[in-house]
Amino acid sequence: LSRNDESDYEKQVREIAGNNQNEFLSGLHQLKEEVIGTSVTTIEEIKSGSSYLGGGFVYYDFLKSSQVIFGEDIRNVIQVPSDDEIYASAKDCMDGILNRYTFVDELLKVNFESSSTHFVKRENMAELAFALFFRGTSVFLAANRVYVSDKKEILNEIHKGDYPDWVELRLKTAYNYWINWGSSRFTDDELFKFLKMAYIYLKSLRSLI
């Protein structure tokens, strides 16, 4: 695949992913518009280290969790990032997450009715809160050379590590919310407070890097 062919190829991949998403994963649309994410890169980019694939802090977790479903296994040609590259990419990622959701800073001063205008559904507010907690903590751990992405594994690594007590306390709260999310109905006020707690948590976590 060359860069000239990428556009048409990516459209085909997105179309296939969209059809599978609609046929097999339609029930997840209420939580995420694009359930199956797709991206295209070239073998030249991978070999040169300019590809997003397996780069920076996601490298080791990518090797552990990725699966080849078609074609050759190209994981062995991905360049191994240095410790400095992993650390820098983790910091940049956390900054990017916080910058993307700066509007939550304003939500800290208002109420649920005002904040709900930023979300199509109340479930989207919960999804963002969980992402801030667990995606943010996964990136934080990667900056400390710990590479996990599963929620339970993230919590276990925080428990084993030498981190401030508030990190595990807040993450346990988020994990319990996650476990009970499907069976318990949270009030709008509880959900709003949870989102605020998630954003403050991530800002505090970023200060530890």
PyRosetta script that sets phi, psi and omega in degrees:
from pyrosetta import init, pose_from_sequence

init()
pose = pose_from_sequence("LSRNDESDYEKQVREIAGNNQNEFLSGLHQLKEEVIGTSVTTIEEIKSGSSYLGGGFVYYDFLKSSQVIFGEDIRNVIQVPSDDEIYASAKDCMDGILNRYTFVDELLKVNFESSSTHFVKRENMAELAFALFFRGTSVFLAANRVYVSDKKEILNEIHKGDYPDWVELRLKTAYNYWINWGSSRFTDDELFKFLKMAYIYLKSLRSLI")
pose.set_psi(1, 127.8)
pose.set_omega(1, 176.5)
pose.set_phi(2, -104.5)
pose.set_psi(2, 167.1)
pose.set_omega(2, 179.2)
pose.set_phi(3, -61.6)
pose.set_psi(3, -31.2)
pose.set_omega(3, -179.6)
pose.set_phi(4, -67.2)
pose.set_psi(4, -30.3)
pose.set_omega(4, -178.6)
pose.set_phi(5, -91.1)
pose.set_psi(5, -6.5)
pose.set_omega(5, -170.3)
pose.set_phi(6, -63.5)
pose.set_psi(6, -40.5)
pose.set_omega(6, -174.7)
pose.set_phi(7, -59.6)
pose.set_psi(7, -50.9)
pose.set_omega(7, 179.7)
pose.set_phi(8, -65.4)
pose.set_psi(8, -40.6)
pose.set_omega(8, -179.8)
pose.set_phi(9, -62.9)
pose.set_psi(9, -44.1)
pose.set_omega(9, -178.9)
pose.set_phi(10, -64.3)
pose.set_psi(10, -36.9)
pose.set_omega(10, 177.4)
pose.set_phi(11, -62.1)
pose.set_psi(11, -40.4)
pose.set_omega(11, 178.8)
pose.set_phi(12, -64.9)
pose.set_psi(12, -42.9)
pose.set_omega(12, 179.5)
pose.set_phi(13, -62.7)
pose.set_psi(13, -44.3)
pose.set_omega(13, 179.7)
pose.set_phi(14, -63.3)
pose.set_psi(14, -37.6)
pose.set_omega(14, 179.8)
pose.set_phi(15, -65.6)
pose.set_psi(15, -43.9)
pose.set_omega(15, 178.5)
pose.set_phi(16, -63.0)
pose.set_psi(16, -45.7)
pose.set_omega(16, 179.6)
pose.set_phi(17, -61.9)
pose.set_psi(17, -41.2)
pose.set_omega(17, 179.4)
pose.set_phi(18, -63.9)
pose.set_psi(18, -40.4)
pose.set_omega(18, 178.8)
pose.set_phi(19, -64.9)
pose.set_psi(19, -43.3)
pose.set_omega(19, 177.9)
pose.set_phi(20, -65.5)
pose.set_psi(20, -38.6)
pose.set_omega(20, 178.3)
pose.set_phi(21, -61.4)
pose.set_psi(21, -45.3)
pose.set_omega(21, -178.9)
pose.set_phi(22, -68.5)
pose.set_psi(22, -34.5)
pose.set_omega(22, -176.9)
pose.set_phi(23, -79.8)
pose.set_psi(23, -40.2)
pose.set_omega(23, -171.8)
pose.set_phi(24, -111.3)
pose.set_psi(24, -19.8)
pose.set_omega(24, -173.0)
pose.set_phi(25, -127.2)
pose.set_psi(25, 26.9)
pose.set_omega(25, -175.5)
pose.set_phi(26, -62.3)
pose.set_psi(26, -28.0)
pose.set_omega(26, -179.0)
pose.set_phi(27, -67.8)
pose.set_psi(27, -15.2)
pose.set_omega(27, -178.4)
pose.set_phi(28, -91.9)
pose.set_psi(28, -0.9)
pose.set_omega(28, -179.0)
pose.set_phi(29, -61.1)
pose.set_psi(29, -30.0)
pose.set_omega(29, -178.8)
pose.set_phi(30, -67.5)
pose.set_psi(30, -19.2)
pose.set_omega(30, 179.0)
pose.set_phi(31, -100.4)
pose.set_psi(31, -32.3)
pose.set_omega(31, -175.8)
pose.set_phi(32, -152.6)
pose.set_psi(32, 125.7)
pose.set_omega(32, -177.1)
pose.set_phi(33, -63.3)
pose.set_psi(33, -45.3)
pose.set_omega(33, 177.8)
pose.set_phi(34, -106.0)
pose.set_psi(34, 96.2)
pose.set_omega(34, -177.3)
pose.set_phi(35, -73.9)
pose.set_psi(35, -41.1)
pose.set_omega(35, 178.4)
pose.set_phi(36, -105.4)
pose.set_psi(36, 108.0)
pose.set_omega(36, 178.5)
pose.set_phi(37, -83.0)
pose.set_psi(37, 143.8)
pose.set_omega(37, 179.9)
pose.set_phi(38, -130.7)
pose.set_psi(38, 143.0)
pose.set_omega(38, 176.4)
pose.set_phi(39, -147.0)
pose.set_psi(39, 154.3)
pose.set_omega(39, -178.4)
pose.set_phi(40, -126.3)
pose.set_psi(40, 135.7)
pose.set_omega(40, 173.1)
pose.set_phi(41, -139.7)
pose.set_psi(41, 169.9)
pose.set_omega(41, -179.0)
pose.set_phi(42, -109.5)
pose.set_psi(42, 158.3)
pose.set_omega(42, 179.1)
pose.set_phi(43, -64.5)
pose.set_psi(43, -32.6)
pose.set_omega(43, 177.6)
pose.set_phi(44, -64.8)
pose.set_psi(44, -41.1)
pose.set_omega(44, 178.2)
pose.set_phi(45, -65.2)
pose.set_psi(45, -39.3)
pose.set_omega(45, 179.7)
pose.set_phi(46, -63.9)
pose.set_psi(46, -46.5)
pose.set_omega(46, -178.4)
pose.set_phi(47, -66.5)
pose.set_psi(47, -32.3)
pose.set_omega(47, -177.7)
pose.set_phi(48, -83.7)
pose.set_psi(48, -12.6)
pose.set_omega(48, -179.4)
pose.set_phi(49, 87.8)
pose.set_psi(49, 6.3)
pose.set_omega(49, -179.5)
pose.set_phi(50, -93.4)
pose.set_psi(50, -2.1)
pose.set_omega(50, 179.5)
pose.set_phi(51, -82.7)
pose.set_psi(51, 150.2)
pose.set_omega(51, 173.9)
pose.set_phi(52, -69.5)
pose.set_psi(52, -20.3)
pose.set_omega(52, -169.8)
pose.set_phi(53, -66.4)
pose.set_psi(53, 116.7)
pose.set_omega(53, 176.8)
pose.set_phi(54, 64.1)
pose.set_psi(54, 21.7)
pose.set_omega(54, -177.0)
pose.set_phi(55, -89.3)
pose.set_psi(55, 156.6)
pose.set_omega(55, 174.3)
pose.set_phi(56, 59.7)
pose.set_psi(56, -136.9)
pose.set_omega(56, -172.4)
pose.set_phi(57, -70.2)
pose.set_psi(57, -14.8)
pose.set_omega(57, -179.3)
pose.set_phi(58, -86.9)
pose.set_psi(58, -2.8)
pose.set_omega(58, -171.2)
pose.set_phi(59, -56.4)
pose.set_psi(59, -56.5)
pose.set_omega(59, -173.7)
pose.set_phi(60, -69.7)
pose.set_psi(60, -36.7)
pose.set_omega(60, 177.1)
pose.set_phi(61, -68.8)
pose.set_psi(61, -33.9)
pose.set_omega(61, 177.0)
pose.set_phi(62, -63.6)
pose.set_psi(62, -44.3)
pose.set_omega(62, 178.6)
pose.set_phi(63, -62.4)
pose.set_psi(63, -36.3)
pose.set_omega(63, -175.9)
pose.set_phi(64, -77.0)
pose.set_psi(64, -38.9)
pose.set_omega(64, -169.2)
pose.set_phi(65, -103.4)
pose.set_psi(65, -16.0)
pose.set_omega(65, -176.9)
pose.set_phi(66, -77.1)
pose.set_psi(66, 155.5)
pose.set_omega(66, 178.1)
pose.set_phi(67, -135.5)
pose.set_psi(67, 141.3)
pose.set_omega(67, 175.6)
pose.set_phi(68, -88.7)
pose.set_psi(68, 123.2)
pose.set_omega(68, 179.9)
pose.set_phi(69, -111.9)
pose.set_psi(69, -11.1)
pose.set_omega(69, 178.1)
pose.set_phi(70, -162.3)
pose.set_psi(70, 140.6)
pose.set_omega(70, 176.1)
pose.set_phi(71, 81.6)
pose.set_psi(71, -166.5)
pose.set_omega(71, -176.4)
pose.set_phi(72, -79.8)
pose.set_psi(72, 152.0)
pose.set_omega(72, 175.8)
pose.set_phi(73, -81.8)
pose.set_psi(73, 112.9)
pose.set_omega(73, -176.3)
pose.set_phi(74, -101.0)
pose.set_psi(74, 8.1)
pose.set_omega(74, -176.9)
pose.set_phi(75, -63.7)
pose.set_psi(75, -28.1)
pose.set_omega(75, -177.9)
pose.set_phi(76, -75.8)
pose.set_psi(76, -8.6)
pose.set_omega(76, 178.2)
pose.set_phi(77, -100.4)
pose.set_psi(77, -2.5)
pose.set_omega(77, 177.7)
pose.set_phi(78, -72.8)
pose.set_psi(78, 130.9)
pose.set_omega(78, -179.8)
pose.set_phi(79, -69.2)
pose.set_psi(79, 135.7)
pose.set_omega(79, 179.1)
pose.set_phi(80, -75.7)
pose.set_psi(80, 121.0)
pose.set_omega(80, -179.5)
pose.set_phi(81, -72.6)
pose.set_psi(81, 151.0)
pose.set_omega(81, 176.3)
pose.set_phi(82, -76.9)
pose.set_psi(82, 165.4)
pose.set_omega(82, 176.9)
pose.set_phi(83, -59.3)
pose.set_psi(83, -38.4)
pose.set_omega(83, 179.6)
pose.set_phi(84, -65.3)
pose.set_psi(84, -39.1)
pose.set_omega(84, 178.9)
pose.set_phi(85, -66.8)
pose.set_psi(85, -41.0)
pose.set_omega(85, 178.2)
pose.set_phi(86, -62.8)
pose.set_psi(86, -46.4)
pose.set_omega(86, -178.9)
pose.set_phi(87, -62.6)
pose.set_psi(87, -46.3)
pose.set_omega(87, -178.1)
pose.set_phi(88, -65.7)
pose.set_psi(88, -40.5)
pose.set_omega(88, -178.7)
pose.set_phi(89, -69.0)
pose.set_psi(89, -34.0)
pose.set_omega(89, 177.4)
pose.set_phi(90, -65.9)
pose.set_psi(90, -44.2)
pose.set_omega(90, 177.7)
pose.set_phi(91, -62.2)
pose.set_psi(91, -44.5)
pose.set_omega(91, -179.5)
pose.set_phi(92, -62.8)
pose.set_psi(92, -37.7)
pose.set_omega(92, -179.9)
pose.set_phi(93, -65.7)
pose.set_psi(93, -45.0)
pose.set_omega(93, 179.4)
pose.set_phi(94, -63.4)
pose.set_psi(94, -40.8)
pose.set_omega(94, 177.3)
pose.set_phi(95, -63.7)
pose.set_psi(95, -38.7)
pose.set_omega(95, 179.4)
pose.set_phi(96, -64.3)
pose.set_psi(96, -41.0)
pose.set_omega(96, 178.3)
pose.set_phi(97, -62.8)
pose.set_psi(97, -47.5)
pose.set_omega(97, -178.8)
pose.set_phi(98, -64.1)
pose.set_psi(98, -40.5)
pose.set_omega(98, 179.8)
pose.set_phi(99, -66.9)
pose.set_psi(99, -35.2)
pose.set_omega(99, -178.9)
pose.set_phi(100, -66.7)
pose.set_psi(100, -31.6)
pose.set_omega(100, -175.9)
pose.set_phi(101, -114.6)
pose.set_psi(101, 38.3)
pose.set_omega(101, 179.1)
pose.set_phi(102, -62.4)
pose.set_psi(102, -22.5)
pose.set_omega(102, 180.0)
pose.set_phi(103, -61.8)
pose.set_psi(103, -20.9)
pose.set_omega(103, 178.3)
pose.set_phi(104, -65.1)
pose.set_psi(104, -29.2)
pose.set_omega(104, 175.0)
pose.set_phi(105, -55.9)
pose.set_psi(105, -40.6)
pose.set_omega(105, 178.8)
pose.set_phi(106, -71.7)
pose.set_psi(106, -33.6)
pose.set_omega(106, -180.0)
pose.set_phi(107, -65.2)
pose.set_psi(107, -24.8)
pose.set_omega(107, 179.9)
pose.set_phi(108, -63.4)
pose.set_psi(108, -17.0)
pose.set_omega(108, -175.8)
pose.set_phi(109, -101.9)
pose.set_psi(109, -3.2)
pose.set_omega(109, -174.6)
pose.set_phi(110, -122.2)
pose.set_psi(110, -158.5)
pose.set_omega(110, -177.2)
pose.set_phi(111, -121.6)
pose.set_psi(111, -177.9)
pose.set_omega(111, -175.2)
pose.set_phi(112, -62.1)
pose.set_psi(112, -41.4)
pose.set_omega(112, -177.2)
pose.set_phi(113, -58.9)
pose.set_psi(113, -42.0)
pose.set_omega(113, 179.3)
pose.set_phi(114, -69.4)
pose.set_psi(114, -42.2)
pose.set_omega(114, -176.6)
pose.set_phi(115, -70.1)
pose.set_psi(115, -30.7)
pose.set_omega(115, -174.9)
pose.set_phi(116, -66.0)
pose.set_psi(116, -15.8)
pose.set_omega(116, 177.8)
pose.set_phi(117, -68.1)
pose.set_psi(117, -17.5)
pose.set_omega(117, 179.1)
pose.set_phi(118, -85.2)
pose.set_psi(118, -6.4)
pose.set_omega(118, -173.5)
pose.set_phi(119, -129.3)
pose.set_psi(119, 137.9)
pose.set_omega(119, 178.6)
pose.set_phi(120, -66.7)
pose.set_psi(120, -42.3)
pose.set_omega(120, 179.5)
pose.set_phi(121, -134.3)
pose.set_psi(121, 155.4)
pose.set_omega(121, 178.6)
pose.set_phi(122, -62.3)
pose.set_psi(122, -28.8)
pose.set_omega(122, 178.7)
pose.set_phi(123, -63.4)
pose.set_psi(123, -29.9)
pose.set_omega(123, 178.3)
pose.set_phi(124, -65.8)
pose.set_psi(124, -31.0)
pose.set_omega(124, 176.5)
pose.set_phi(125, -66.3)
pose.set_psi(125, -42.1)
pose.set_omega(125, 177.5)
pose.set_phi(126, -65.8)
pose.set_psi(126, -41.4)
pose.set_omega(126, 179.9)
pose.set_phi(127, -59.8)
pose.set_psi(127, -43.1)
pose.set_omega(127, 178.7)
pose.set_phi(128, -64.0)
pose.set_psi(128, -42.8)
pose.set_omega(128, -179.8)
pose.set_phi(129, -61.0)
pose.set_psi(129, -45.9)
pose.set_omega(129, 178.9)
pose.set_phi(130, -63.2)
pose.set_psi(130, -39.0)
pose.set_omega(130, 179.2)
pose.set_phi(131, -64.9)
pose.set_psi(131, -42.1)
pose.set_omega(131, 178.6)
pose.set_phi(132, -61.3)
pose.set_psi(132, -42.0)
pose.set_omega(132, -179.8)
pose.set_phi(133, -68.2)
pose.set_psi(133, -57.6)
pose.set_omega(133, -167.7)
pose.set_phi(134, -88.2)
pose.set_psi(134, -40.9)
pose.set_omega(134, 174.5)
pose.set_phi(135, -64.4)
pose.set_psi(135, -42.9)
pose.set_omega(135, 179.0)
pose.set_phi(136, -61.9)
pose.set_psi(136, -41.8)
pose.set_omega(136, -179.6)
pose.set_phi(137, -70.3)
pose.set_psi(137, -35.5)
pose.set_omega(137, 176.5)
pose.set_phi(138, -61.1)
pose.set_psi(138, -42.5)
pose.set_omega(138, 178.1)
pose.set_phi(139, -67.0)
pose.set_psi(139, -41.7)
pose.set_omega(139, 177.6)
pose.set_phi(140, -58.9)
pose.set_psi(140, -44.0)
pose.set_omega(140, 178.9)
pose.set_phi(141, -64.8)
pose.set_psi(141, -37.7)
pose.set_omega(141, 178.7)
pose.set_phi(142, -62.0)
pose.set_psi(142, -35.5)
pose.set_omega(142, 176.3)
pose.set_phi(143, -64.6)
pose.set_psi(143, -20.7)
pose.set_omega(143, 177.5)
pose.set_phi(144, -104.5)
pose.set_psi(144, 20.6)
pose.set_omega(144, 176.2)
pose.set_phi(145, 63.6)
pose.set_psi(145, 34.9)
pose.set_omega(145, 173.3)
pose.set_phi(146, -122.1)
pose.set_psi(146, 124.9)
pose.set_omega(146, -170.1)
pose.set_phi(147, -120.3)
pose.set_psi(147, 97.3)
pose.set_omega(147, 178.5)
pose.set_phi(148, -141.0)
pose.set_psi(148, 155.2)
pose.set_omega(148, 178.1)
pose.set_phi(149, -133.2)
pose.set_psi(149, -21.1)
pose.set_omega(149, 177.6)
pose.set_phi(150, -68.8)
pose.set_psi(150, 138.6)
pose.set_omega(150, -174.5)
pose.set_phi(151, -58.9)
pose.set_psi(151, -44.7)
pose.set_omega(151, -179.7)
pose.set_phi(152, -66.0)
pose.set_psi(152, -40.6)
pose.set_omega(152, 178.2)
pose.set_phi(153, -64.3)
pose.set_psi(153, -39.0)
pose.set_omega(153, 177.7)
pose.set_phi(154, -60.1)
pose.set_psi(154, -47.1)
pose.set_omega(154, 179.9)
pose.set_phi(155, -62.7)
pose.set_psi(155, -41.2)
pose.set_omega(155, 179.6)
pose.set_phi(156, -63.6)
pose.set_psi(156, -40.1)
pose.set_omega(156, -179.6)
pose.set_phi(157, -68.3)
pose.set_psi(157, -37.3)
pose.set_omega(157, 176.1)
pose.set_phi(158, -64.8)
pose.set_psi(158, -40.0)
pose.set_omega(158, 179.2)
pose.set_phi(159, -63.0)
pose.set_psi(159, -38.4)
pose.set_omega(159, -178.1)
pose.set_phi(160, -77.6)
pose.set_psi(160, -24.9)
pose.set_omega(160, -172.7)
pose.set_phi(161, -82.9)
pose.set_psi(161, 168.6)
pose.set_omega(161, 179.4)
pose.set_phi(162, -95.4)
pose.set_psi(162, 76.1)
pose.set_omega(162, -178.0)
pose.set_phi(163, -120.1)
pose.set_psi(163, 160.3)
pose.set_omega(163, 177.5)
pose.set_phi(164, -56.8)
pose.set_psi(164, 147.6)
pose.set_omega(164, -176.4)
pose.set_phi(165, -57.9)
pose.set_psi(165, -33.5)
pose.set_omega(165, -176.3)
pose.set_phi(166, -64.8)
pose.set_psi(166, -24.6)
pose.set_omega(166, -179.6)
pose.set_phi(167, -64.5)
pose.set_psi(167, -52.4)
pose.set_omega(167, -179.7)
pose.set_phi(168, -67.1)
pose.set_psi(168, -37.6)
pose.set_omega(168, -179.5)
pose.set_phi(169, -61.3)
pose.set_psi(169, -48.0)
pose.set_omega(169, -179.5)
pose.set_phi(170, -68.2)
pose.set_psi(170, -38.9)
pose.set_omega(170, -178.5)
pose.set_phi(171, -69.0)
pose.set_psi(171, -35.6)
pose.set_omega(171, 175.7)
pose.set_phi(172, -62.7)
pose.set_psi(172, -40.9)
pose.set_omega(172, 177.5)
pose.set_phi(173, -60.1)
pose.set_psi(173, -45.1)
pose.set_omega(173, 179.3)
pose.set_phi(174, -64.3)
pose.set_psi(174, -40.1)
pose.set_omega(174, -179.6)
pose.set_phi(175, -64.9)
pose.set_psi(175, -40.6)
pose.set_omega(175, 177.4)
pose.set_phi(176, -64.8)
pose.set_psi(176, -37.8)
pose.set_omega(176, 174.3)
pose.set_phi(177, -60.2)
pose.set_psi(177, -43.1)
pose.set_omega(177, -178.5)
pose.set_phi(178, -63.6)
pose.set_psi(178, -45.0)
pose.set_omega(178, -179.1)
pose.set_phi(179, -62.1)
pose.set_psi(179, -38.1)
pose.set_omega(179, -174.5)
pose.set_phi(180, -94.2)
pose.set_psi(180, -1.6)
pose.set_omega(180, -172.8)
pose.set_phi(181, -60.4)
pose.set_psi(181, -39.1)
pose.set_omega(181, -177.1)
pose.set_phi(182, -75.0)
pose.set_psi(182, -20.8)
pose.set_omega(182, -174.3)
pose.set_phi(183, -112.6)
pose.set_psi(183, -14.7)
pose.set_omega(183, -177.8)
pose.set_phi(184, -116.4)
pose.set_psi(184, 144.2)
pose.set_omega(184, 179.1)
pose.set_phi(185, -100.6)
pose.set_psi(185, 112.9)
pose.set_omega(185, 179.9)
pose.set_phi(186, -88.3)
pose.set_psi(186, 142.7)
pose.set_omega(186, 177.8)
pose.set_phi(187, -71.0)
pose.set_psi(187, 161.9)
pose.set_omega(187, 177.9)
pose.set_phi(188, -59.6)
pose.set_psi(188, -39.1)
pose.set_omega(188, -179.5)
pose.set_phi(189, -65.6)
pose.set_psi(189, -40.9)
pose.set_omega(189, 177.2)
pose.set_phi(190, -63.3)
pose.set_psi(190, -41.6)
pose.set_omega(190, -178.9)
pose.set_phi(191, -66.5)
pose.set_psi(191, -41.4)
pose.set_omega(191, 178.9)
pose.set_phi(192, -64.0)
pose.set_psi(192, -43.9)
pose.set_omega(192, 177.9)
pose.set_phi(193, -64.0)
pose.set_psi(193, -35.8)
pose.set_omega(193, 179.4)
pose.set_phi(194, -64.5)
pose.set_psi(194, -42.2)
pose.set_omega(194, 178.4)
pose.set_phi(195, -63.9)
pose.set_psi(195, -43.6)
pose.set_omega(195, 178.8)
pose.set_phi(196, -62.6)
pose.set_psi(196, -41.9)
pose.set_omega(196, 178.8)
pose.set_phi(197, -61.8)
pose.set_psi(197, -39.6)
pose.set_omega(197, -179.6)
pose.set_phi(198, -63.4)
pose.set_psi(198, -42.9)
pose.set_omega(198, -177.4)
pose.set_phi(199, -69.1)
pose.set_psi(199, -43.9)
pose.set_omega(199, 177.8)
pose.set_phi(200, -62.5)
pose.set_psi(200, -39.6)
pose.set_omega(200, 178.3)
pose.set_phi(201, -59.0)
pose.set_psi(201, -47.8)
pose.set_omega(201, -177.5)
pose.set_phi(202, -66.8)
pose.set_psi(202, -38.1)
pose.set_omega(202, 177.4)
pose.set_phi(203, -63.1)
pose.set_psi(203, -40.4)
pose.set_omega(203, 178.9)
pose.set_phi(204, -68.6)
pose.set_psi(204, -38.4)
pose.set_omega(204, 179.3)
pose.set_phi(205, -64.7)
pose.set_psi(205, -39.5)
pose.set_omega(205, 178.9)
pose.set_phi(206, -60.3)
pose.set_psi(206, -33.3)
pose.set_omega(206, -178.9)
pose.set_phi(207, -69.2)
pose.set_psi(207, -14.8)
pose.set_omega(207, 179.9)
pose.set_phi(208, -86.4)
pose.set_psi(208, -9.7)
pose.set_omega(208, -179.0)
pose.set_phi(209, -85.6)
pose.dump_pdb("model.pdb")
